[in-house]
Amino acid sequence: MPVYQLSEDLAFPSPHLASKEGLLAVGGDLSCSRLLLAYSLGIFPWYSDGEPILWWSPDPRLVLYPDELKITRSLNKVIKKGAFTLTIDRAFDRVINECARVPREKQRGTWIVAEMVEAYCRLHASGFAHSVEAWADNRLAGGLYGVSLGRCFFGESMFTLVSNASKVALVALVQYLQSLNFTLIDCQISTDHLIRFGAREISRTRYLRELEEGLKAPTLRGKWVLDSSAPVFPV
């Protein structure tokens, strides 16, 4: 299948036209408007330093439904100990920069390049991108970030500096989204780590259908706040 060259027009080809590997288009920019349009169409940017901007829509797609979250016994014990303090949107820039330093499973090199950091910081300032932070002894121990539209959350990356910190942050995010009646967490590419949390692969067709339904709800835009009295619940 051909890879499409984007013009300055704010538009994408149909995600159904993506290659077998999921590559759909090249070029364009990382403006807030283009990024938000991409996510609304089931498309996301992913490329390495020195490459042009590459846009993807893989098939199958890894998703996590909030009510299907799985927490292992060992992680549940960590949560019960209360070793981490959890916050949302307190240190977005620090989280994304830490994520940029950590290699990802099944991901190529350093893909969170400087222009990606700048672009998602703009999305955060606009109220569409959010971070979850896990703190230990008042130090940032782990976290994650992603984009929110409608009742869908698009996970981008996570990092950990202290064992289990990012796992606890993920549990906090999922429970927070569940309390807001979010229906879908996009995990993009399959990893064993996320599958252990209950994520599963679905077809692109099903993903786009559920995405369309989730986007019918208004977007909870702006700074999110986690209830500090109960940041994450053991099961």
N, C-alpha and C positions, 0 to 999 in steps of 0.2 A: 504494500500500500504506500502511496506517496506521503511525504512529510510536507506540510503546508507552510509556506512562508507568510508570516503575518505582515500586514501593512500598518500604516498609522491609524487606520480605521479601528474603532473599538469593536472588534468582532472576532469570533473563533469559528472554525469549521465544526461540524457535528462531532462529538466525541466518539460516535460509532465508526468514524473514519480513521481512528488511531491504528497504528501498526500492531502486529501481534504482540510486541513487547510493551505497547502502550503509548509510544511516542506519537504525538499528533501534529505538533507545529513547532516552528522555530522563529525567533525574533520577537518583535513587539517591545514592550517595556514592562516595568514593574510598578506602574502607577496604581494608586488605590482603586481607581475605577476598573482597570483591566484585571487586577487580582480578584476583586469582588465578583466581576462577571465570570471569570474563570471558575471560581469555586461554585458559583450558582449553576454552572453547566457541567460540573463533575470533572473539572480540569485543574491541574496544579503545576507550578513550575518546579523543576528539579534539574540542576546542571552543576558542573564543576567550574572552578576558576579557569579562565581562558577560553571557555566555550561560549557560544551565543546562548541566549535564554531558550531553554527547551521546555515544552509544555506536554503534559502526560495525562492519559486517562486509561489506566490499566484495566484489564479484564482477565481474571476476576479481580474484585476489589475487597480488601480486608476492612471489615467494619466491626464495631463493638456496640451492641445494643445495651443501653445502661442497665436494664433489668436482667441482663445475662452476665454481669460482672462476677468473676470467680476470684475469691480470696483464699489463698492457701493457709493452712494451719500456722505455718511458721510466720507468714506475714501478719496474720491475725494477732499473733502474740506480740509482734513488734508494735502494732497499732495500739494494743491494750496497754503497753508500757508507756505510751505517750512520749516517746523519745523525741518527736519532732513537733514543732509548731508550724501550722499550715496557714498560708495567706494566699490571696488572689490579687493580682495586679499591683503588687507592692514593688516589684523589681523586675519589670519586663525586660528592660535593656540588659540587665545582668544575666537573666536567664537565657536570652537568645545568644548572647556572646559566649556563655559557658557551653551551650549546645553546639556552637560553631567549632569549639575546640575538641569535641569528643567524636570519634569515629562511630558510625551507625552500622548495625547489622544489616548486611545485604545492600549497603549504599556505597556509592563510589566516591572515595576521597572526601575532601572538604567541600561539601555542596552548599553550606550556608556561607556564601561569599559576602563580602562587604556590602554590595548593593542589595543583597537579600536582607541583611540585617537592617539596613536603612529603610527598605520598603516595608518590612513588618513592624518596625518601630513607628512608621507613619500610620499603618493600619491600627496599631495600638492607640496612638494619639487620637485617631478618628473614632475610637470606641468599638472596633471590630475584632481586634486581636487581643488575646488574654493570656496571662501566665498564672501558673500555680507554683508557689515557692514552699519548700520544706526547709525549716531552720533548725539547727542544733547549736545550743550554746550561743545564740544570737548570730550565728554564721550561716550563710547560705550553703545548704548541704545537698540540695538537688531541686529539680523542678522540670517544668514542661511548658510549652506554649502552643497556641493554635488560633484558629479563626472561627468566629461564630456568625452564622446567618440563620435566621428563622429559628427552628428548633433542631438545628444541625450544628455539630462542632467538628471542625476539621483539624485533627491533631497533626502537628508538624514535627516536633522533635522533643526529646527529653535528655536530661543528663543527671548524673549522680556523682557527688564527691564523697559521700558517706554511704555505706552499705544500706540499702533499702529506702533511701530518701526519695528517689524518683518513683518507686513503687507506691509509697504512701501518698505522694503527691497525685499519682494517677487515680488511686482510690478516692481521694478527696474530690478530684475533678468529677469523676463519674457520679458520685453520690450528690454532688452539687447540681450537676446537670439533670439528674433524675428528679431532684426536688423541684426543678423548673420545667418538668415535663418534656425535656429534650428526648427526641426519638432515635437519634442516630449519631454515632461518633465515627467519623471517617479515619481509618488508620492507614489508608493508602496501599502500602506494600506489605505483604505477609512477612511476619517475623515470629519465630518460636516464642519469643518473650511476650508478645501481645496475645498470641493464641492461648498461652497459659492463663491469661486474664479473662478468657472467654470470647475473644475476638474470633470471627470466622469469615471465610470467603463467600461472597455472593457474586452473581453475574453483574456485569456492567449495566445491563438492561434493568435488572431489579434495583441496583443502586440508584440509577438515574430516576426511576419511578419513585422510590422512597425519598430521594432528595427533593424532587419536585413537590411532594406532599409536605415535607418538613419545612420548605421555604414559604408555604402559605401562611405560616404564623409570623407575627412581627418579630423583628430582631431586637434582642435585649442589648441595646447599644450603650456604651459608656463603661465606667469603671465598675467592676464586679466586687462584691464584698462577701467574704466567707464568715459565717457565724463563728466567732472565736470561742464561744462557749462549747461548741460541739463540732470542731473542724473535720473530724473523720470518725466514723463509727465502726467498731469491731463487730463481727457477726458471730 
